[in-house]
Amino acid sequence: MKRERKFRLVAFILPILMLIQAFFLAPVGLAEEEAKKVTYTIHLDFSIKDTSVKESSARQVKLWKIPQDKLKKDQAGEVDRLSMAKKYDDMKEEDIIKDLGEEILTSEESKINENGDKERISLQIEQEENEESYYLIKESEESFAKMKDRIDSGKSSKLTTTVLKVPNDEFKNNELLINLKDSPKTKDLKIIKVDADNPNIKLDKVQFKLFKRVGNTAEDNNISEEKYNDIPIEVEGSFGTYKFKSEIEDEKLATVLQTNTDGEITVSGLEENSYYVFKEVKAIEGYDKTLNEGIISEAKKPGEGDIIFKNKRIPTLIKYAKDTGKMLDGVKFSVYKKDGEDKLKFRQGETSGEYIYDEAGDLTDIETKSGGKIYLRELPAGDYYFKEITAAEGYIKSEDSYEFSVDENHNIKVNGKAESLKVENVPENENPTPPGENPKGSHKFIKVDKDDHGKKLAGAKFKVQKLVDDKYMTVVRDGSEYIVESDANGALEVTDLEYGHYRLKEVGFPEDYNPVVEFTEFDISAASSLNTPALIENEHKPPKEETPPPTPPTPPETPSTPTKTLTSRSRGPLVKTGDIRIWIYFAIGLIMIVAGFIIIRNQDKKQELA
C-alpha cells in the first residue's frame, strides 16, 4: 500500500516540477533578452511651405539597415554619410533593395504638429544594447510620386535622403529629433574649351574630370586662400551632356567627360551653392600634353556662368624681329622633307596661320599670321625643314634652314622637345638701343611631379639670380629679393628681366616633395618669352616608415611545479529566449500529469473490480 502511495506521489510531483521549471525559465530568459535590446525613437520634422493647406501631406519614408561591407569610408577612415546619402538618393528602390536588401520598415504617414508649421514622421529602431549601426532613411517612391506636382511647383520640397548612425551623441534618452532641410537646389554647369589664340575655335574630344571644391576650414569654400579639397565626381551620360551621379573618393574612378563638337561639356544636377572645377586629363592633337594635361579650371558655382577653358597650342614656327621681339606676319616659307627638294603641299586650316598637309593641296608657300605664327597639322612621322621664301618689309631674308621632326602622333618636336622653331629677322636698318635702356624679356616655367607631368605642383618658391662677371647675383626688386611662386596649375613666370643668363634657386618646395638641388638655368632674350614653358621637376617624397620598437628579450623559463588542470563538465547550451526546450518541458509536464492521472484512475478501477 505504501509503495502504491509513493508511486502516486512521484507521478504527480515530477510533472509539476517540470511545469515549475518551465514557468521560471521562460520569464528569466525573456527578461535577459529584453535587457539586451534598446529601442530608439527618431522624429523627422519638415517645414510646411504652403500654409494654406491645413491637412497633413501624409508623407512616408522607408528605412534600410546598411550592412558593414556597404559602408563607404572617406580618406580619414570615417563613414562618409553625405556621399552615401547622395548615392542612394539617386537610386530607385529596386536598386537599393539589390544593394542593401529589403527595407526594415515603412513609416506611418506624417502628421502636422501643434503649431501647424511643420509635419513629423516618427520611427522606432530596435537593436542590441551595445550595437552601433547605420541606417538609410529615404522618402518612399509612392510618397514622392504623390508630392511631385507640388514639389515641381515650389509648394513643397523633396525630403532629404539621410544616412544616420544609431546611436550617436545627439540622442537624448534614446530619442533624436532631425529637422529635415530642403534638398539642395541643383543647376547646370558648362565648360567651353577654346583655342587660346582664337576663342572662336571650339575644341572637340578634349577630356576632363569634374571635382567638387570643398573648404577645409569652418568657412567652407574659402577659395581665395586656396584651403580646399577637390572631391572627384561620378557622372553618367556621353557626348558632352552629363548628369551628376555621386561623389567618390578615388580620382582614378572618376568619370572621364569629353567635349562635343561645340567644345562644350554640360553637367546637370550639381548643387547650386557649391563650387566645382574641371581638370583636363587628355589634350588633343596639336596641343601639347605637358602644357595642358593636369591643368585645373577656375572654380565656379552652377548658374554663375560658363567656364571658358583655353588651350595654348604650340606653333610650329614663330617669326620675330631680332631687335624688338616684335612678331612678324606675312613672312613666307616652304616646307621640305629632310632629304627632299620638292615643296610639300598644304591646304588652309580652320584658323589663321594653320596649314594641313595634303598631297592634293594647292598651297606650297605658307605665311606667318596671327602674330608671326605657323601651325602645321597631319604631317606624317619624319624629319622636315623650313626655308624662308620672302621676308617681311624692312627686314633681311634669312638663308638658313630650320629643322624639326614629327612623331607617330603628329606631334611636332624641335630637338626632341615640344617646342616652336623661333626664326629671327634682322631689320635692314637696325636701331641701336638708346643709352641707359637695356632690352628686357620674360620666361615661363611649369612645376611638375617628376614621375607624372600631368600633376602640376603649387607653392614652389624660387629665388631669381643673374650671372654677372662669372658670379650669380640675386635679383633685387623694391628692396627685396625677387621671389617667384608656382600657382595652382604649377605655372610661374619671371618678367621684366634684362637680357642675359639667369638661374632659379628653389627656396620653398611643395609639401610631400623633395627639394630640387640643381639650379634651373635660362636665358632672357627677345625670343625667351616665345619659348614653351620649361618644366621643373620635383620628386615625390615617400612617407616615412615607422620603425617598430625593439622587442625585449624573452626571460628564460624557470622550472615550476606541474599543476593539475581542472576541466569543468559540459553542461550543454544555455537556455535562450524563445528556446523550444522551454515549451517542450511544458508540454511533457502536461502530458505526464494527464498520463499519471489516467494510470492512477485505471489502477483504482482495477482495485474496485477486484
Summary of the structure (lengths in Angstrom):
residues: 610
radius of gyration: 40.4
end to end distance: 15.0
largest distance: 156.6
contacts: 1690
relative contact order: 0.10
helix: 18%
strand: 38%
